[in-house]
Amino acid sequence: MGRVLILVLLLGAMRLIAPLASVGEGSETLLAFGFLILAAYTVGELAAGLRVPKIVGYLAAGVLFGPSALGAVSHESVVALGAIGQLAIALIAFLAGAELRWHEVRERGVTLLKLTTVELGLTFAVLTGLVYALHPYIPGLGSGPPAEALAFALLFGSIAVVHSPSVTMGMLSETGASGPVARTTLGVVLVADVVVVLLFSAAAAVARTLVPLEAAGGGASVAGLVWEILGALLVGAALGGGVSLYLRFVGRELFLFALLAAFLGAEIARLAHVETLLTLLTAGFVTENLTRHPARDALRHAMERSAAPVFVVFFALSGAKIDLAAVAGVILLVLPLVLVRAGSINAGMRLGARWAGVTGAEARLSWMGLVSQAGVAIGLASIVADSFPHLGPPLRTLMLGLVAVNETVGPLLFRRALAAGGELQAGEATGEWESAGERRGAAAH
């Protein structure tokens, strides 16, 4: 009850101060940032008390106080705080890469590739077929020719298979899980992040042959998307090498350096037009496996500490971007897509596990960690909107509804999988936030 009262007081204070903040340039954005930290953290604590992942609480806070509900945080403030999302993605990706060890990549690379190939392939085929069958009922698409509907289905299927590295890493940071289910889920999510870009590139190329040229805009080329992958590997490797040199010859002020490295890496990726997640993932992997100095572990722990408040705002902003009216308009189409997608992921992981020889909890439970979706799917939908003006609006609306549901349900399923696999830590059981690195350090003692 006390936390609910805190939320009411925060909202009341926001209503009183907001008119004053609008007078000063940038003041409204700073006020929104402070409000989101406090409000989202409070809702996250309420969620933890109900045995719900804190991430779901952060998302719920964003929806509740965002532009489509109470409006305490305006759309302009959400856009202005985009740099927070950039920093969060950078930290998430770097930490994910730092979790990978070269010997594990050699030992499990083929296994993860088999799991990912079957899971993505089956999910893509099923969703593409279902969307093509449902196209007469999709607003703005029903009256088009069959070739246009097929192009829409291919593009939608190639985006709908996307997972969420940000939610996966956020959940692992929150729970401290590091067992077979956690590591298999993380591995598949990271491999899929690369494969999906290739799949989307192929789908976009086929769609361009199906849709008349005059109906398509300039958009992003396939060559550009290929550069996003290869360039990300090159830029990420160079960044990781630079971080490794700093750790070896300087190794000081690691908390500030962690934030600087993550933000600088994200900005370099943006300027080079390469995929941010893959760039920082590569940088984290290179840093972890190239550096032998003790400062390597200190840097990772510094990043984990700095990531906690950034994650709170990042997931709150993700919730604030959800347009409740748009989701409500397509919910009858979204719900069957959510169920079919989850069922396809489940079936794909089980078939892939048989092929790869994976058994036990990771074969049965890892699919639950792959349901979540987040900003990458919306980003790819925006590329479609630029490239195919006629297909873009209905695809983006439908994808927004799919992401909104999966972003909420996914963390709940993942936590259930980790609990069923016996991988939840003691701190998670009590609802306390503690970084994964701190838990590892405690376990070592």
C-alpha positions, 0 to 999 in steps of 0.5 A: 500500500505504501508503494501505491501511495508513493506512485500517487504522490509522484504523479501529483508532483509531476502534474504540479511541476510539469507546467514549470518545467515546460518553460525551461529548454530541456527541463521537461525531458530531465523531469520525465527522466527523473519521474520514470526512474522513480515511478518505474522502480516503484512499479517494479518493486510492486511486481516483484512482490507479486512474483512477477519479473521487475521488467514487466513492472517497468514496462507497465509503468511506461504504459501507465504513465506514457502518452497513450494512458495518463500522459505524465510523460509526453511523446516529445519526452519519450523521443528526447530520451532516445539516447537512454535506449541507445545506451541501454542497448549498448550495455546489454549487447556488450555484457552479452558478448562478455558472457561468451567464451571462445571455448564455449563458442567452439564447443557449442557453436554448431549446437546453437546454430542447429537450434536457431536454424530449425526454430527460426525456419519453422516459425518463419514458415508458419507465420508467413503462411498464417498471415497470408491466409489472414490477409483479407482481414488485415486493415489496409491490405485486404483489397490488394492483389495476391502478390502484394499479400505474399510480399506482406506475409514474407516481410511480416514473417521475417520480422515476427521471428525476431527475439529480444536480446534486451529482455533476455539480458535484462532478465538474466541480470535481474535473476542472476541465472546462469544454468543450461536454460539461461545459457542456451536461451542467451546463445540462441537469441544472440545467434538469431540476432545475426540470422534474422538480419540475413532472413529479413534481407532475403525477404525484402529482396523477394518482396521487391520482385513481387511488388511493382517498382512504382509502389516501393520507395527507396528504402534500405538496400540489401547491400546496406543490410549486409554491411550492417552485419559485416561492418558491425563485426569489423567495428566491434572487433576494433572497439573491443581491441581498443577497450582491451588496450585501455584495460591493460595499460590504464585500467582506472576509473572503470565505472566512467569508462564503462559508460563511455565505452558503451555510449561511444560504441553505440555512436560509432555504430550509428555513424558507420550505419552498422547494427548496434547490437552486433557491434557491441556484442562483438566488442564485448566478446573480443574484450573478454577473450583478448584481455587477461588483465584483472581489470577485465572482470572489474570493467564487466562488474562496473557495467553491470552496476551502471546498467541497473538504473539504465535498464529501469528507464529503458524498459519504461520507455519501451512501454511508453512507446506502446500505442494502446489505441493501435493495439486495441484495433488489431488485438483480434488478429494479434492474439492468434498470431501470438499463440501460433508464434509461441507454439512454433517456437516451442516446436522448433526448439524441440525439433532442433534439440533432437537434431542437435542432441540436446536433452534435459531442461534446456530442450524442454524449457528454453523456448519460453525465453524466446517469446519476448520481442522489443525494439528491433522488430519495430525498427525493422518494421520502420524499414519496411514502411520506408521501402514499401509505403503501401505495405508499411502502415498495416505491417507496423500496426500489426507488429506493434500489437504483436510486440506489445503482447510478447513484450509483456508475456515473454518475461513471465514465461522466461522466469517460469522456465528459469524457475522450472529449471532450478536456476533462480538465485536466492536474491531473485526469490526475495525480490532484491535487485543484485547484479549477476556479477555481484552474485558470482562474486558472492558465490566465489566466496 
